[in-house]
Amino acid sequence: MSKDLKLILCRLAEELASEDAAMQRPAENLALQGLRTRAKSELQAHIPDAYLRLLKKQNGIDWNGLTIYAAATVPIVGYTDRFIEGFVEANRIRRQCEGMDQFLLFGNREGVEFARERDTGRYVIIDAVSTDTLHTFKTFDQMVGHAIEDVL
């Protein structure tokens, strides 16, 4: 995980704490192994190491309209009736929409998806309806850092 993303996650933790909320717990190794297996068999996809590192720190994000998918669907910390969608589940649902099968989706916010293009490997923010590319990033950490900063 990049130094910049670590700092952004610390700011997110401070913001959550100021509102009596908490970060998601880290994903357990068994959950991460299950994610890798399911992504390969159900999505024919390899999970980027940077995404796994984020999930080891916290298993998904649900804050201020931003969702970063968890290893599998999990309750939001502090709630029994609210959940963060799992990576495989989210991708399977969204692949039913035309054009979405060309992406691996890591999260969403207000009409945009945070994704990796399957053919180029580029990390992008795309319009959730048209799939037009709105922004391109060199790394997963840059994309997620940008997404979190937008909601802080």
Number of C-alpha atoms within 10 A of each C-alpha: 14 13 9 12 20 15 12 18 20 13 15 20 15 15 16 16 12 10 8 9 15 16 23 21 14 17 21 15 12 10 17 20 13 14 21 18 16 19 20 14 11 12 16 10 16 15 17 12 11 14 20 21 16 23 24 18 18 18 27 31 23 21 18 12 10 18 21 27 26 33 29 21 17 18 15 22 16 12 8 9 7 12 15 23 23 20 23 25 18 19 22 17 10 17 16 10 11 11 12 20 16 15 25 27 26 24 26 21 19 10 9 20 26 25 25 24 18 14 8 9 14 16 26 24 27 23 17 18 13 11 16 12 16 11 12 16 15 11 16 24 21 15 21 24 18 15 20 20 13 11 12 12
